[in-house]
Amino acid sequence: MANQLAANPWLIDTKSDTPVYLGTMHNCQVEYVDYTAETNIAEVQDRDGRVVAVLNGASDLRTVRTGRIGWIYGLRVPLNTSLAVANMPSGRLIIYFE
């Protein structure tokens, strides 16, 4: 599958060290869904590589979400987290914004 950026919310299932989006987003909320193990982790960074959100899998594999983050300056879902762990080994991110 490929990222869906045509409408709000965005569906992100592809990781890359290249930013998905370079602009500014307001009142973002990120959800981590469809992951397969409670040890899965998804890290979202801004365009400059600063960590914006870390979502850890839950023992009952339920959706985990950030709540409203505020302003995000670009969006990147890197191949590895800032701790050099495989980022988002399964599942996808749903990103809501205004």
N, C-alpha and C positions, 0 to 999 in steps of 0.2 A: 504494500500500500504506500501511498505518498501523502505528504502533508497536505491538508486542506486549508487554504488561507483565503478562500473566496468570500466567506461570510463569517460573521461573529456568531458563535465561538469558533476559534481555530482548533483544528485537530492535528496534533503533532505526533508522528510515530517514527520519524526519521531523525537520527542524530547526525550532527556534523559540527566540526570546529569552526565552520563559517556561519555567521549570524543568519538566522531565518528572516529577521526584520531589523532594519537600521533606524527606523523612526522612533517616535516617542508614543507610549501608550499610557492611558490614564485609567485608574481604578481597576487594575487587573486582578483576576482571581485565577488560580491554576488548580486543576484537579488531575490526579493520577488515577487512571482507571484501567481495567482489563489486565493487570499484572498477574503473574502466576505464582509468586512466592513472597512470603512475608519479609524476606531479606532483600527484596528489590528496593532500589532507591532511584529517585529521579531528581536531578539537580538542574535548575534553570539559572542561567546567567544573563547579565545585560550584554550589550554589544562589546563592551570592553573586558569581559571575562569576570566581572564581579558577581558573586553569588547573590541571587535574588530570592530563590526559594529552594528548599530541600524537602522532598516529600518521601517519607519512609513507608514502605509497605506495612499493612496491618495484618495481624494474625488471622482475621476472618476475611481477608482479601477484599474488604470494602473500599469504596472510593475514599481517598484522602484528599483534602483540599486546604488551601492556604487561607482563605478569607481574602478580603480586599487588601492588596499590597500598596496601592497608590501609584505613583509614577514609575514606569520602567523605561529606561533609555536603550531601546533595542532589545532583541531577544535572541538567545542562543541556547541550544540544547547540545552540549558537547559530547564527544565520544566517551570521555572519562570525567568523573567528578573532580573537584579540586583536591580530593584526597587520593587520586589515582585509582579509583575503583570504577569498574564498568558502569556507565550511566544508563539507566532505563533498559535493563536487559530484556524486559518484556513490557507489554502494555503500551499505553499512549497517554499523552497529555491533552487536556481540554483547556483552552485559554480563553477566558471571557475578558472583555475590556469595553470601555466606553469611548 
